[in-house]
Amino acid sequence: MTRFPLIAILMTLPVITMAQTDDNGAVTDTCGAAGFAGLVGQIGEIAEMLVLEAPKRVIPPGSAITQDYRLERINFDLDEDNRITRIWCG
């Protein structure tokens, strides 16, 4: 019985080490979105063509999206010109 809490803690270590925090200690980049920052300004088809291990969403303007927060999911926001404006986790 005493092994279960230890195993649960050890299983969360990869997630904890992956997360980056801002100056206030808030988790900011749990999905690696910063690695895709160079795509901001590019056409949205590039985001759609990416083959990633993590889940992704390409979000056109005015789209309805679910409000569930998934640390590993990468989101690509598009503008009216189909250009990537923001890449974020959630």
N, C-alpha and C positions, 0 to 999 in steps of 0.2 A: 504494500500500500504506500510506503514512503517513496518508492521510485517514481510514481506517477507525476507528482509535482515537479520533480527534477527533470523528467523527460519533457514535460510541457514547457518548462523554462528553456531548456536546450533547443527545442524545436523553434522557438521564437527568435533565437539569436540571429539567424540570417536576415530576418526582416528588420530587426533593430539595427544591425550593422549596415544595411542597405539605405536606411533612411538618413536624409540630410535635414538639418535644422537651421532656422533663421536665427537672428540675434536674440529673439525672445524665447528660443527653445522650442518653437512650433515645428512640427514635421512638415517639410516642404517638397522633397523630391524622392518619394518612395518608389516611383516607377522608372526612374531614369530619364525623365522628360528633358532634363538639362542637356543630355547627349544629343537631342534632336533640335536644339535651338537654332541651328543653321538652316532649318527648313522654314522658319518664319519668313513669310514673303513669297514662298514658292507656291505653285499651283496645287490645289487640293488632291489631284490625282496621284501625286507622289505619296501622300499619306495613305491613300487607299491601296496603293500597290505594295506598301511595306509588308513584309512577312516577319512578324514578331512572335516571340515566345509568349509574351504577355498579351492580354486582351487590349484592344484598342477601339476607339470610337472616333469617327470623322463626323463633325457636327456642322452642317450648313447653317447659315443664319436663319433664325426663326424656327428652328427645329425643336420639337418637344423631346426632352431626354429624361431618363429616370433619375431620381435623386439619390439612388444608392451610391455609397462611397466605397470604391474598391481601390485599395492602396496600390495594387499592381497595374491598374488600367491606365493607359496613356490616352489622353483626349486631344484631338486636334480641332480647334475652332477655325471655321472658315468665314470669310466676309462675302459681301455681295458679288465680288469679282472672282470668287472661288480661289482666293489666296489664303494661306495659313496665317492666322493672326496671333494665335496663342497655342502653346502646348503645355498641358498640365496633367497632374495625376488626380485620379478620383473616379 
